[in-house]
């Protein structure tokens, strides 16, 4: 990440170390997702239903200080895809304002996030087929997402995990907190999340949880 102070870099390195340790053990992953689902129940119901923000927070539960709001994705400092992203449930590519290319991969997708294991073994078969046969990015309203994020129509949370395991969150303006590339990537992922959420609702599924990881300009984030 660019423009980080030494203290911020130390916090980021610590978060990455914790995330790598957690994400190497699927059983621990399932436990932590269940904990997050309970801890985030106080988010406004309307925002959960409309923006999928609760689900996006769950997807980055191991990355306490990594990215504002969890909109850009998980990070792998090793430069390699995480084990769950090697064979993704969904992936797409796009170009950032700087001209760098990005690939985003989704894994651990579960349409029954209240039941362990929270991974692709609990992914609805019909939705799984839909995800592989449709270009979700072409269905996403990225321009609309950019506008919604800039105007505050969508409430965007910065989420941190405290040392004692509790969750701290605050509403922020992503266009003021992120540089142009990270803001655009956030808008893309938000727009794609809306497409997925609408399909989940249309199929009358109980919900969806997933993890995301991206490689932008050759750097996995």
SVG drawing of the C-alpha trace seen along z (x, -y; Angstrom):
<svg xmlns="http://www.w3.org/2000/svg" viewBox="-38 -14 46 43">
<polyline fill="none" stroke="black" stroke-width="0.4" points="0.0,0.0 1.2,-3.5 1.6,-6.5 1.5,-4.5 3.3,-5.9 5.6,-3.5 2.9,-3.0 0.3,-2.2 2.6,0.2 3.4,2.0 -0.4,2.3 -0.9,3.6 1.9,6.1 0.4,7.3 -3.1,7.6 -1.7,9.6 0.2,11.9 -3.0,12.6 -5.0,13.1 -2.6,15.6 -2.6,17.6 -6.4,17.6 -7.0,18.3 -4.7,21.4 -7.1,23.3 -10.6,23.8 -12.0,24.8 -10.9,21.6 -12.3,19.7 -15.8,21.2 -15.6,20.3 -14.6,16.7 -17.3,16.2 -19.9,17.3 -18.5,14.9 -18.6,12.1 -22.2,12.8 -23.2,12.4 -21.1,9.3 -22.4,7.4 -26.1,8.0 -26.5,4.4 -25.8,3.0 -29.0,1.3 -31.2,3.9 -31.9,1.6 -28.2,1.3 -27.6,5.0 -30.4,5.8 -29.6,3.0 -25.8,2.9 -24.6,6.2 -22.2,4.3 -22.6,6.8 -21.6,9.6 -18.7,7.6 -17.4,7.0 -17.7,10.8 -15.6,11.4 -12.6,9.6 -13.0,10.5 -9.3,11.4 -7.9,8.1 -8.5,5.7 -6.6,2.6 -6.2,3.5 -8.6,1.5 -11.3,-1.0 -14.7,0.7 -13.4,3.9 -14.5,2.8 -11.3,3.7 -10.7,7.2 -8.4,9.4 -4.7,9.2 -1.9,11.8 1.5,10.3 3.2,13.5 2.2,12.6 0.3,15.8 -3.5,16.4 -5.0,17.7 -5.9,21.4 -9.6,20.6 -8.9,18.3 -6.8,20.8 -10.1,22.3 -12.6,19.4 -16.3,19.6 -16.4,16.4 -13.8,14.1 -13.7,11.0 -11.3,8.4 -11.4,4.7 -9.1,1.7 -8.4,-1.0 -8.2,-4.8 -4.4,-4.5 -4.5,-2.0 -3.6,1.0 -5.6,4.2 -7.3,6.0 -8.6,9.5 -11.0,10.2 -11.7,13.7 -14.5,14.8 -14.4,17.9 -15.8,19.6 -19.3,18.6 -22.1,19.9 -25.8,19.2 -26.5,20.6 -24.1,18.5 -25.8,19.4 -24.7,23.0 -21.2,24.4 -19.1,24.8 -19.4,21.4 -17.8,22.2 -18.7,23.4 -20.1,26.7 -23.1,24.7 -23.4,22.7 -26.8,23.1 -26.2,25.2 -28.4,23.0 -26.7,19.8 -23.3,21.5 -24.3,22.3 -25.6,18.8 -22.3,17.3 -20.3,19.3 -22.6,18.7 -23.1,14.9 -20.7,12.0 -21.6,10.4 -19.4,7.3 -21.3,6.5 -24.5,6.7 -23.2,4.3 -24.0,0.6 -20.5,-0.7 -21.3,-4.3 -24.3,-4.2 -22.1,-2.7 -19.6,-5.5 -22.3,-8.1 -24.0,-6.4 -20.7,-6.2 -19.8,-9.8 -23.2,-11.2 -23.4,-9.1 -26.5,-7.3 -24.7,-4.1 -23.4,-4.1 -19.8,-2.9 -18.1,-1.5 -14.5,-1.4 -14.2,1.7 -11.4,2.7 -10.8,5.7 -9.5,4.8 -6.9,6.9 -9.6,8.3 -11.5,9.6 -14.3,7.0 -15.4,5.1 -15.1,1.3 -16.8,-0.5 -17.5,-4.0 -19.3,-5.5 -16.8,-7.2 -16.8,-8.8 -14.8,-6.4 -14.1,-9.1 -12.3,-11.0 -10.6,-8.0 -9.3,-6.2 -7.2,-7.1 -8.7,-7.1 -7.8,-3.5 -9.0,-2.1 -12.2,-4.1 -13.0,-2.8 -12.2,0.8 -14.5,0.3 -17.3,-0.9 -16.8,2.1 -17.0,4.6 -20.0,2.8 -21.8,2.9 -21.0,6.6 -22.1,7.3 -25.5,5.7 -25.9,7.9 -25.1,11.0 -27.4,9.8 -30.3,9.3 -29.9,12.8 -29.8,14.3 -33.0,12.4 -34.6,13.5 -33.9,17.1 -35.3,16.7 -32.0,17.8 -31.4,17.0 -28.3,14.9 -24.7,15.1 -21.2,14.8 -17.9,14.9 -14.3,13.9 -12.7,11.8 -9.1,11.3 -7.8,9.1 -4.6,8.8 -4.1,5.3 -1.0,4.3 0.5,7.6 0.1,7.2 -2.3,9.5 -4.4,7.5"/>
</svg>
